[in-house]
Amino acid sequence: MRISGMPRSSLVAVALAAALTSCGSGTQGADGGTRDSPAKAGSEPGASPTKNLTRIPGVGDRLRRQIPADSRQVVAVYGRSEDSATSTVALFTRHGATWDRERTWSAHNGRKGWTTDHHEDDKRSPVGVFTLSDAGGVRADPGAKLPYTRSAAAFTAPRSWPKTHWHDFDLVIAIDYNRVKGTAPSDPTRPQGRSKGGSIWLHLDHGSGTSGCVSLPEQGMEHLVRTLDPERDPVIVMGDRAHLET
């Protein structure tokens, strides 16, 4: 478990600022979002077969070439459409030259959909391939292989949000978009500047779109936190279906 040397008051201010400008709530009255019906599990391209796949289904050559050659774990996020908050998440594991799809979950992304040019507060999730290097949350480490930072101060959602959102950050995995790898997910440092947004996470789902993060059911987050292994160089490839397939 990573232990931060920051004073508690500073940690609270930094963490809440990061959460409010990125993975905020998505229901009406919180950040103006609306609820969206969940995607059907297993609806991602190439749902069958699930074993010995020569490539990750639904991912075109442009993004496929961005997946590091050493990566043996890929989390794929298939957005329903460019302007939809509904998506499907699948975990793929490479065995030799082929891939197996291990698990699939219904999920949500940014409440306004997806973008290839993400900016602060656009309420869209960034399209692309990003490494996954750090995890954390309010809960005790559930057996994570990634470095895990437990901090109620850093990850407790503001109580001004609806109660349905209070546990969003009980478990999180940082998506390495405009952040410093090897730091806690709550670290606010943004190498590309604040205008490019940041604090994009995988976190617990509250049933509707997010402010840019990708949210999963509790069992999905628990599985990913326990399964993603830095020795397997995990990455996430994410976007709406049209952008993924190009």
Secondary structure, DSSP 8 states (H G I E B T S, - for coil): -----S-HHHHHHHHHHHHHTSS---STTTTS--B-----TT-STT-S--SSBSS-TT--HHHHTTS-TT--EEEEEEESSTT-SEEEEEEEEEETTEEEEEEEEEEE-BTT-EESS--TT---EE-EEEEEEEEEESS---S-SS-EEE-HHHH---TTS-GGGTTTTSSEEEE-SSS-TTS-TT----TT-GGG----EEEE--SB-BSS-EEE-HHHHHHHHHH--GGG--EEEEEEHHHHH-
